[in-house]
Amino acid sequence: AQSVTQLDSQVPVFEEAPVELRCNYSSSVSVYLFWYVQYPNQGLQLLLKYLSGSTLVESINGFEAEFNKSQTSFHLRKPSVHISDTAEYFCAVSTSGTYKYIFGTGTRLKVLA
Amino acid sequence: DAGITQSPRYKITETGRQVTLMCHQTWSHSYMFWYRQDLGHGLRLIYYSAAADITDKGEVPDGYVVSRSKTENFPLTLESATRSQTSVYFCASSESTRDTQYFGPGTRLTVL
């Protein structure tokens, strides 16, 4: 069975500092991996996704994530965060042939001035 | 308006009442999903649908009923609401499992 683990429930970081949000998954088959962001009182929005090909994927607002098959990880990174990055971030996994995502429990990123 | 909408945005009801949450999407996406979001649990899948008239249970289906007579609508009914169903409910749609899921703004449901 698939599962997703987000090891940190909350991550405080100062503005302009780097951040890494960790995500590990378990699956016996090939996976598709996603990071979603949720701003307060809103639904989730896709940040970036890995389907195949290059293991490093980037978003338009400076986030990146690297698919590491041997470590079954898909950690999200940003070299310099802004106050506006304060939000909750969810990692999700899906596999070919199923209709479903499995979401992690989320990591609340709080950027401090 | 194009997109995915949910109604109502906020609902307060009493234990034992029937409640229906509406979800409408304008993209003609094949797949639609209902999730509940609770602190410490993230998002948990309640039901999903691969097409009109095709629905299946997710992780936490007990106490919920869905239908999908039209591609664009996917209502979720709580047949007899319980306090444990107090939550934020999100509807989502996508074209396939490889594709982005597009989420509605959510319905905050309180069961007293």
HADDOCK unambig.tbl for C-alpha pairs under 7 A between the chains (distance, minus, plus):
assign (segid A and resid 32 and name CA) (segid B and resid 98 and name CA) 6.64 0.50 0.50
assign (segid A and resid 42 and name CA) (segid B and resid 105 and name CA) 5.19 0.50 0.50
assign (segid A and resid 43 and name CA) (segid B and resid 103 and name CA) 5.48 0.50 0.50
assign (segid A and resid 43 and name CA) (segid B and resid 104 and name CA) 5.66 0.50 0.50
assign (segid A and resid 43 and name CA) (segid B and resid 105 and name CA) 4.55 0.50 0.50
assign (segid A and resid 43 and name CA) (segid B and resid 106 and name CA) 6.09 0.50 0.50
assign (segid A and resid 44 and name CA) (segid B and resid 103 and name CA) 5.75 0.50 0.50
assign (segid A and resid 45 and name CA) (segid B and resid 102 and name CA) 6.91 0.50 0.50
assign (segid A and resid 45 and name CA) (segid B and resid 103 and name CA) 6.94 0.50 0.50
assign (segid A and resid 46 and name CA) (segid B and resid 100 and name CA) 6.62 0.50 0.50
assign (segid A and resid 51 and name CA) (segid B and resid 98 and name CA) 6.89 0.50 0.50
assign (segid A and resid 94 and name CA) (segid B and resid 97 and name CA) 6.67 0.50 0.50
assign (segid A and resid 98 and name CA) (segid B and resid 97 and name CA) 6.83 0.50 0.50
assign (segid A and resid 99 and name CA) (segid B and resid 97 and name CA) 5.45 0.50 0.50
assign (segid A and resid 100 and name CA) (segid B and resid 97 and name CA) 6.69 0.50 0.50
assign (segid A and resid 103 and name CA) (segid B and resid 42 and name CA) 6.85 0.50 0.50
assign (segid A and resid 103 and name CA) (segid B and resid 43 and name CA) 6.06 0.50 0.50
assign (segid A and resid 104 and name CA) (segid B and resid 42 and name CA) 6.18 0.50 0.50
assign (segid A and resid 105 and name CA) (segid B and resid 40 and name CA) 6.25 0.50 0.50
assign (segid A and resid 105 and name CA) (segid B and resid 41 and name CA) 5.29 0.50 0.50
assign (segid A and resid 105 and name CA) (segid B and resid 42 and name CA) 3.85 0.50 0.50
assign (segid A and resid 105 and name CA) (segid B and resid 43 and name CA) 6.94 0.50 0.50
assign (segid A and resid 106 and name CA) (segid B and resid 42 and name CA) 5.81 0.50 0.50
